[in-house]
């Protein structure tokens, strides 16, 4: 365990409090919950990509043994309200989505629900539901959906464009800058469609109590209150009739950041049956039913002057929304534009977006949320500029990077970068990032690549969210309570999902109160207990905003403890110290009292100062003044086999700054885990459709996730520039591993094989893609040993 | 259509357990639903991710690819058998100390595979490459799991020397 001078817990790699239960198999994920009278649901999903449902016959399913309920699209739609979109772009053509509809826009779209005594009987019933489809022409590619003769998902719109947006400097000024620049680098870059794939799929247990007319829903979700609010809205219940008990998801990464139509249908089924109903998504289902991510095409340019100074950057984005706008809709593409500048200076910068509907699964949130895509685009352009101009890519970056004295700095894309030393992170990585073997070794080429980014964390000031049309508030509220026995309960609206927030928040409270961490319990996830949070755990905000609220609440409780101790010990408050659950008078041995005793007295309202309220608890609401900007540089050394197209990562270095690290071990774990997902994007993953809109990557034999052999040991160095806004100085960190890693890997492959560098614009860089590039560049023509 | 059922008897985590199961019931469902042993998780149901790994007669198997009837008369061990009373096993403790888990969903399967590997006398190289290579983890990036394996295997070696 590392220690920080003077700190007992903050900055210390405390082992995680939830580990023992998880290791023993004692944790309870949603599928582990069972009730004696519980039934099982199966969702009937469209097998076709674009169609109208012309006939529904539930009768054959209703006759199946063990089936108790079959609700078709009409019954479900009549009984529910549509789900509102959450982040709405100006002029967005669709802002709510019915839970079911006879209009099918993608394979996997939920159409009906069957409930049976067992999962098997429900699945047998689902197979028996008769649906007749009038199939329509299909379009899966966003660019193709823009063509004048493209099939239209909503014919009355006359277009598949759902929203259009421009961000940054005025377009005319940007174009003037490009027109007069000495050098322009232009590329079409694509970030592929990703399926999020937490190891635990989605699921829900819904229990409607007909006597009390109350719904309890156990969910695998990042956002308990947000799910509750939307459940109530969709089911036409009062919010007080709904309780969500979130179980810590077995991974979420953004895919569980809202309540889905199918989950709401399970609740509806429970309401109809008056019995608990469970639904667990299976993996094949997850690959089409849980929202996808990324799927963006960028026509992007970087302009430089004759000295290599960045003059302008712009991207035209075609973003694939899928069959319907998701809860976040245009959000990721929008963030791609606002975070496009990264850590660099530009005279002019901006982007434009056309967000398009296609016959594919809707796209939503995934770790890195638009920043990974922006970093791919920007860092590839910078490396290509360096290569074409014959300058060192690290020097080109340093020349154009904002330095510490340039901050705070507000970009033309409205981002008020707060604090940090971007060039130092780059220098540290550049100093150590080296090929791990000879440049050429038989058919193997080695190279290195670097990428730098700035990261938007700690969503966010509520005022800002309102301004941009994001219908979630940004504050977090925390309650810190010292119980009558001196133990501590911390309640927060954020949610644990494997990221260790339970431990981190306990560390913050234990540090402030001087109480051993073993006596601190963090309670999350139950909407009847947790303070309201409309945003929950998304956008790298749990430790920043959630932690900030805990720090302030705990500070206030500590101040009261000190006053109570001073009163009890007849000392001055300035002379009271709190440590190990005891209050002592500095320099007076024997003058001490246990926190437990003080707490007991406080809750009894015995012998406490006249002007003090009874009890020992505080609720503090923290609405951050601004976004917190973390940053990093990643460097990677690759070995590329020109004969096979295989890319091996031989070394990986990170220099990262997200302010104060409450638990360095957990922070490093987040970075490494994030990098693994970036490696997946860079080399392995990609969800594909056939021309008829049929999913092609439907199992783990086709959709490849990173394994241990794909990940080298990662070397992490930290800088620490505390956040100026967050009590405690923490910035967000969860997404930083994923954001620059594909760009660093792409840059390394281009560096290793410069003959095909201009073609490194699209991920994943699979062996067959690279082999084709090598082949078309003539690299297989001569004897490889001669090259 | 009513499914055919069979009575099965197995020794699960050292205890005699029996139950009547439909012949189509996967071993995962028997363990989790019939026996209440929910520590074994289901990640993919097609034998790739490894989260469902348990030991049958000491051998690591994908319980999602086995039928419950196949363990009739055999010995099954799940993650619940590893800790002694409330104390974590040495391997579990190593995972804890090395931060080898985040969400914990894939962890039980990895622990069982490594338990079989340890009993089989696998080398640390085999454990960190071949054995861990059969498991998908979406959270950790594997680095700390490898560190936990190295820590545990090193302690086995020093225990042997002692």
Contacts between the chains, C-beta under 8 A, distances in Angstrom:
chain1	res1	chain2	res2	distance
A	13	B	99	8.0
A	15	B	96	5.9
A	15	B	97	6.6
A	15	B	99	7.7
A	16	B	96	7.5
A	16	B	99	7.1
A	18	B	104	7.6
A	19	B	95	7.7
A	19	B	96	4.7
A	19	B	101	6.5
A	19	B	104	7.8
A	20	B	88	6.2
A	20	B	96	7.0
A	22	B	101	5.9
A	22	B	103	8.0
A	22	B	104	3.2
A	22	B	107	6.2
A	23	B	79	8.0
A	23	B	82	8.0
A	23	B	83	7.5
A	23	B	88	5.9
A	23	B	92	4.4
A	23	B	95	6.2
A	23	B	96	6.3
A	23	B	101	6.9
A	23	B	104	7.4
A	23	B	107	6.4
A	23	B	111	7.3
A	24	B	39	7.0
A	24	B	79	7.1
A	24	B	80	7.0
A	24	B	82	7.4
A	24	B	83	4.9
A	24	B	88	7.1
A	24	B	92	7.3
A	25	B	37	7.5
A	25	B	38	7.1
A	25	B	39	1.9
A	25	B	40	7.2
A	25	B	78	7.1
A	25	B	79	4.0
A	25	B	80	4.9
A	25	B	108	5.4
A	26	B	39	7.0
A	27	B	104	5.8
A	28	B	38	7.2
A	29	B	38	7.9
A	29	B	41	6.9
A	29	B	105	6.8
A	31	B	32	7.7
A	31	B	38	7.6
A	31	B	41	7.8
A	31	B	42	7.1
A	32	B	32	7.5
A	32	B	38	3.8
A	34	B	33	7.3
A	65	B	1	6.5
A	65	B	2	6.5
A	120	B	3	7.3
A	120	B	22	7.2
A	120	B	24	7.1
A	124	B	1	7.5
A	197	B	138	6.1
A	198	B	103	7.3
A	198	B	105	7.6
A	198	B	138	5.6
A	199	B	41	7.5
A	199	B	43	4.8
A	199	B	49	6.5
A	199	B	51	6.0
A	199	B	103	7.0
A	199	B	105	4.3
A	199	B	106	4.9
A	199	B	136	6.8
A	199	B	137	7.1
A	199	B	138	5.1
A	199	B	139	7.6
A	200	B	41	7.1
A	200	B	43	7.5
A	200	B	103	7.0
A	200	B	105	4.6
A	248	B	103	7.1
A	249	B	103	6.7
A	250	B	41	7.0
A	250	B	103	4.6
A	250	B	104	6.9
A	250	B	105	2.9
A	250	B	106	7.9
A	251	B	102	7.9
A	251	B	103	4.7
A	251	B	105	6.3
A	251	B	138	5.0
A	251	B	139	5.7
A	253	B	138	7.5
A	282	B	45	5.8
A	283	B	43	6.9
A	283	B	44	4.2
A	283	B	45	5.9
A	283	B	46	7.0
A	283	B	49	7.9
A	284	B	45	7.9
A	284	B	46	7.9
A	497	B	103	6.4
A	498	B	101	8.0
A	498	B	102	3.8
A	498	B	103	2.9
A	498	B	104	6.8
A	498	B	105	7.9
A	498	B	139	5.2
A	499	B	102	6.7
A	500	B	102	7.0
A	665	B	99	5.0
A	666	B	99	6.9
A	668	B	99	7.9
A	669	B	99	5.1
A	669	B	102	6.2
A	669	B	140	6.4
A	669	B	141	7.9
A	669	B	144	6.4
A	672	B	140	6.8
A	672	B	141	3.8
A	672	B	143	5.1
A	672	B	144	7.3
A	673	B	102	6.3
A	673	B	138	7.9
A	673	B	139	4.9
A	673	B	140	5.4
A	673	B	141	4.7
A	674	B	141	7.8
A	675	B	141	5.9
A	676	B	138	7.8
A	676	B	140	7.5
A	676	B	141	3.6
A	676	B	142	7.1
A	677	B	138	7.5
A	699	B	44	7.7
A	699	B	46	5.6
A	699	B	48	7.4
A	700	B	44	5.6
A	700	B	46	6.5
A	700	B	48	3.8
A	700	B	49	6.5
A	700	B	136	7.4
A	701	B	46	7.6
A	701	B	48	6.9
A	705	B	136	5.2
A	705	B	138	6.8
A	706	B	141	7.8
A	707	B	133	5.8
A	707	B	135	7.7
A	707	B	136	6.6
A	707	B	142	7.6
A	708	B	128	7.3
A	708	B	129	7.5
A	708	B	132	4.8
A	708	B	133	5.7
A	708	B	135	7.6
A	708	B	137	8.0
A	708	B	142	3.9
A	708	B	145	7.2
A	708	B	146	6.7
A	709	B	129	6.9
A	709	B	133	5.8
A	711	B	141	5.3
A	711	B	142	5.1
A	711	B	143	6.5
A	713	B	143	5.8
A	713	B	146	7.8
A	714	B	141	7.2
A	714	B	143	6.2
A	737	B	141	7.8
